[in-house]
Amino acid sequence: MEVSLLQGFKPGKLIGSGGCGRDFLTEDASGAACVIKIFDEDTISRRLLAKMMDRLKSGDWPGGVMPVLASDFEGRRPYWVTPLVAGVEEGADPLPRNLQTWLGEHPGTYSWKLVRSLARALAQMHERRVAHGNLKPGNVFFADDGEVLLSDWVMGNIPGAKEFVFTDAVLYQPPEQLRNPAGYLEEEGYRWDVFAFGVLAYRILTGCFPRCHETFDFVAPPAGETRREGIQADLGKIARNLESRPEVSWPDESQNPLEAGFREWIDRCLPLDPAKRPFTMMEVAAGFAELERKGTLDAERETLMDQRRRAERRAWRTLFFAGVSTAAAILIGGLWQLANTQLIKERGERVAASQA
């Protein structure tokens, strides 16, 4: 199917392809740049995508989720249309503005901000009863204001897909999803996302996968590249490799209590036993928000204490100098009185001598 056959959109060129379809650069009727993803029929579930789309569309479109401008899951070839989120240079293909492109910048100055933004975005999906199920750096885009936009949800290793093509999303999935993607229909997908968030957050903050780093780093696409060709995935083996590394540790100590609190929440996301993870990302995002609130209150309290200590020091200095001034005045007064008494005595002696 050619892009030119999609009603309301001008023909465009192919700008990317992945495990679930091909992306074409095009324009809508107003001339705004956008992307049409034409799905490969065997790699998605039309019914599941349509159902989750309806949930996201209920009310205002959730922040943190890539807007879908148009879609059709009933026609001969399913597709959807999203805004173009990319850097565009004349004569060159658009460069996706996503985490995979900018992965080399992490860990860095904005890594914690990104982790918190990612938690909020997933929480907003879970609030609409939609589990992403396909989290990876290439599906984390950035809006003009730098906030996260999650894309390509409910694709890849999910129920209803007749064909699975390896993508690096499996490197972020828990063992139960790798073995039984049908669990998505039983609402297990929320805890899948919690685990995937923990893996991605850990990698953003440390540059490493929390488990099986040597193997996973070898098959993951390098920063700036969308995929690594020639990789065959044995999902059962990946699950067994994860289960052989039950423990997760951090490479260094937390720099402050706030960071320690955030790390503790990420640790809660990473157990291999799904029952030990938070049920949804709403719980994780709320935990982050409480830490930030407490951190803000502590900072405000410390500021007030600093102000009080400064005021007390100023008061002490005022009293000290007042005391010194008073003592000096008393001393000077005493010396003056002594000198005056001595003067009066000398005058009396001179008068007595003159009368003798």
C-alpha positions in Angstrom: 0.0 0.0 0.0 1.4 3.4 -0.9 1.1 6.4 1.3 -0.5 8.3 -1.5 -3.6 6.1 -1.1 -4.3 7.3 2.4 -7.0 9.8 2.3 -6.2 13.3 3.4 -2.4 12.9 3.3 0.1 13.8 0.7 2.7 11.3 -0.5 5.9 11.1 1.5 9.1 9.2 1.6 10.1 6.2 3.7 12.1 7.5 6.7 12.3 4.4 8.9 11.2 0.8 9.5 11.0 -1.4 12.6 9.7 -4.6 13.9 6.1 -3.6 13.5 5.9 -1.4 10.3 7.3 1.3 8.2 7.4 5.1 8.8 6.7 7.6 6.0 7.3 11.3 6.2 4.3 13.2 4.9 2.1 16.2 5.5 -1.5 16.6 6.6 -4.1 18.7 4.7 -2.8 21.9 6.4 0.8 21.3 5.3 2.1 20.3 8.8 4.8 17.6 8.8 3.7 14.3 10.3 4.6 10.6 10.2 2.4 7.7 8.9 3.2 4.3 10.4 1.9 1.5 8.2 1.8 -1.6 10.3 2.9 -5.1 9.3 -0.3 -7.1 9.7 1.3 -10.1 11.4 3.2 -8.1 14.1 0.2 -6.4 15.8 -3.2 -7.0 17.1 -5.7 -4.7 15.4 -8.4 -5.3 18.1 -6.0 -4.7 21.0 -4.6 -1.5 19.4 -8.1 -0.2 18.7 -9.2 -0.9 22.3 -6.2 0.8 23.9 -6.6 3.7 21.5 -10.2 4.2 22.7 -9.1 4.2 26.3 -6.4 6.9 25.6 -8.9 9.0 23.7 -11.4 9.1 26.6 -11.3 12.6 27.8 -8.3 14.8 27.0 -5.3 13.0 25.4 -2.9 12.1 28.2 0.2 14.2 28.5 3.4 12.2 28.1 1.9 10.1 25.2 2.7 10.7 21.6 -0.5 12.2 20.0 -2.2 10.0 17.4 -3.7 12.4 14.8 -5.6 9.8 12.8 -5.7 6.0 12.7 -7.4 3.1 10.9 -7.3 -0.4 12.3 -10.2 -1.8 10.2 -9.0 -1.1 6.7 -6.9 -3.3 4.4 -3.7 -2.1 6.0 -3.8 -0.7 9.5 -2.0 2.6 10.1 -1.8 5.6 12.4 -0.5 9.2 12.0 1.6 11.0 14.6 3.4 14.4 14.6 6.9 14.5 13.3 9.1 14.7 16.4 12.6 15.1 14.8 15.3 17.5 13.9 15.0 18.4 10.2 17.9 19.6 8.1 17.5 20.6 4.5 18.6 17.8 2.2 18.8 15.2 5.0 16.5 12.7 6.5 14.8 13.7 9.8 16.8 12.7 12.9 14.4 11.3 15.4 14.3 13.3 18.6 14.2 10.3 20.9 16.2 8.7 23.7 17.9 6.2 21.4 19.4 9.1 19.4 20.5 10.9 22.6 21.4 7.8 24.7 25.1 8.9 24.7 24.2 11.9 26.8 23.3 9.7 29.7 24.2 9.5 32.5 24.4 13.2 32.6 23.0 16.5 34.0 19.4 15.8 33.0 19.2 12.1 33.7 17.2 12.3 36.9 14.8 14.8 35.3 14.3 12.3 32.4 13.6 9.4 34.8 11.0 11.4 36.7 9.4 12.6 33.4 9.3 9.0 32.2 7.6 7.8 35.4 4.9 10.5 35.0 4.3 9.6 31.4 3.8 5.9 32.1 1.6 6.7 35.1 -0.7 8.7 32.9 -1.0 5.7 30.5 -1.8 3.4 33.5 -4.4 5.9 34.7 -6.2 5.3 31.4 -5.9 1.5 31.9 -3.3 1.2 29.1 0.0 -0.7 29.6 2.7 0.2 27.1 4.3 -3.2 26.9 7.0 -2.1 24.4 9.2 0.3 26.3 12.7 1.0 24.9 14.8 4.1 24.2 13.7 4.3 20.6 10.1 4.7 21.8 10.8 7.5 24.2 10.5 10.8 22.2 10.9 14.4 23.5 8.5 17.2 22.9 9.7 20.8 22.2 9.6 21.5 25.9 11.8 18.5 26.6 9.0 16.4 28.2 8.7 12.7 27.3 6.3 11.5 24.6 5.9 7.7 24.6 5.2 6.0 21.3 4.6 2.6 19.8 2.7 1.1 22.7 0.9 -2.3 22.6 3.2 -3.6 19.9 6.0 -6.2 19.6 5.9 -9.0 22.2 2.1 -8.7 22.9 -0.8 -11.1 22.5 -2.4 -11.4 19.1 0.8 -10.9 17.1 1.4 -13.8 14.7 5.0 -12.9 14.0 7.7 -11.6 16.4 10.7 -9.6 15.1 13.6 -9.0 17.5 13.8 -5.5 18.9 15.8 -4.2 21.8 12.5 -3.9 23.7 12.9 -7.5 24.9 16.0 -6.3 26.8 13.7 -4.3 29.1 11.0 -6.9 29.6 10.5 -9.1 32.7 10.7 -12.9 32.5 6.9 -13.4 32.6 6.4 -11.2 29.6 9.1 -13.0 27.7 7.5 -16.3 28.3 3.8 -15.4 28.2 2.9 -12.2 26.3 -0.8 -13.3 26.6 -0.6 -12.1 30.2 -1.2 -8.6 28.9 -4.9 -9.5 28.6 -5.0 -10.4 32.3 -3.7 -6.9 33.3 -0.2 -8.1 33.9 1.1 -5.5 31.6 1.2 -2.8 34.3 3.8 -4.7 36.2 5.7 -5.4 33.0 5.9 -1.6 32.5 7.1 -1.1 36.1 9.9 -3.6 35.4 10.8 -2.1 32.1 10.8 1.4 33.6 13.2 0.2 36.3 15.6 -1.3 33.7 15.5 1.8 31.5 15.8 4.2 34.5 18.8 2.2 35.8 20.5 2.3 32.4 19.8 6.1 32.0 21.4 6.7 35.4 24.4 4.4 35.2 24.9 3.6 31.5 24.4 -0.1 32.2 21.7 -2.7 32.3 21.0 -3.8 35.9 21.3 -7.5 34.9 23.2 -9.3 32.1 24.9 -6.1 31.0 27.6 -7.7 29.0 25.2 -9.7 26.9 22.5 -7.1 26.6 24.9 -4.3 25.7 26.3 -6.4 22.9 22.9 -6.9 21.2 21.4 -3.5 22.0 21.7 -0.9 19.2 24.5 1.7 19.9 23.4 5.3 20.7 22.2 7.0 17.6 21.3 3.8 15.8 17.8 2.4 15.7 18.5 -1.3 15.6 21.3 -3.9 15.4 20.9 -6.2 12.4 21.2 -10.0 12.4 20.1 -10.6 16.0 18.0 -13.7 16.7 16.1 -13.7 20.0 15.5 -16.7 22.1 13.1 -15.2 24.6 13.2 -18.2 26.9 16.9 -18.0 27.2 16.8 -14.2 27.9 14.3 -15.0 30.7 16.6 -17.7 32.2 19.6 -15.3 32.0 17.6 -12.7 34.0 16.6 -15.2 36.6 20.2 -16.3 37.1 20.9 -12.7 38.3 18.3 -12.1 41.0 20.1 -9.3 42.8 20.7 -5.8 41.6 23.2 -3.3 43.0 24.3 0.2 42.2 27.9 1.0 41.1 28.3 3.8 43.6 26.8 5.4 46.7 23.9 7.9 46.6 25.0 11.5 46.7 22.2 12.7 49.0 19.1 11.4 50.8 16.8 12.4 47.9 18.8 10.4 45.4 18.8 7.4 47.8 15.0 7.7 48.0 14.7 7.6 44.2 17.0 4.7 43.9 15.0 2.8 46.5 11.9 3.2 44.3 13.8 2.0 41.2 14.9 -1.0 43.2 11.3 -1.8 44.0 10.6 -1.9 40.2 13.2 -4.5 39.5 12.3 -7.8 41.4 12.0 -10.8 39.1 8.9 -11.8 41.1 6.1 -9.6 39.7 4.1 -9.7 43.0 7.0 -7.8 44.7 6.8 -4.9 42.3 4.3 -1.9 42.5 1.2 -2.8 40.6 1.2 0.3 38.4 3.5 3.2 37.6 1.0 5.5 39.3 2.3 4.2 42.6 5.9 4.8 41.5 5.2 8.3 40.2 3.4 9.1 43.5 6.4 7.9 45.4 8.7 10.1 43.4 6.4 13.1 43.9 6.3 12.5 47.7 10.1 12.4 47.7 10.3 15.7 45.8 7.7 17.2 48.1 9.6 16.1 51.2 12.8 17.3 49.6 11.3 20.7 48.9 9.9 20.9 52.4 13.3 19.9 53.8 15.0 22.5 51.7 12.5 25.1 52.8 12.9 24.1 56.4 16.7 24.3 56.0 16.3 27.7 54.4 14.2 28.9 57.3 16.7 27.4 59.8 19.5 29.2 58.0 17.5 32.4 58.2 16.9 31.8 61.9 20.6 31.0 62.5 21.6 34.1 60.6 19.1 36.2 62.6 20.4 34.7 65.8 24.0 35.5 64.8 23.0 39.0 63.9 21.2 39.4 67.2 24.2 37.9 69.0 26.6 40.3 67.2 24.3 43.2 68.0 24.2 42.3 71.7 27.9 41.6 71.7 28.7 45.0 70.2 26.1 46.6 72.4 27.8 45.0 75.4 31.2 46.0 74.3 30.0 49.5 73.7 28.3 49.6 77.1 31.4 48.3 78.8 33.6 50.8 76.9 31.2 53.6 77.9 31.4 52.5 81.5 35.2 52.2 81.4 35.5 55.6 79.7 33.1 57.0 82.3 35.0 55.5 85.1 38.3 56.8 83.8 36.8 60.2 83.3 35.4 60.2 86.8 38.8 59.1 88.2 40.6 61.8 86.2 38.1 64.4 87.3 38.5 63.4 90.9 42.3 63.6 90.6 42.0 67.0 89.0 39.8 68.3 91.8 42.2 67.0 94.3 45.2 68.6 92.6 43.3 72.0 92.5 42.5 71.7 96.2 46.2 71.1 97.0 47.3 74.1 94.9 44.8 76.3 96.7 45.9 75.1 100.1 49.5 75.7 99.2 48.8 79.2 98.0 47.0 80.2 101.2 49.8 78.9 103.4 
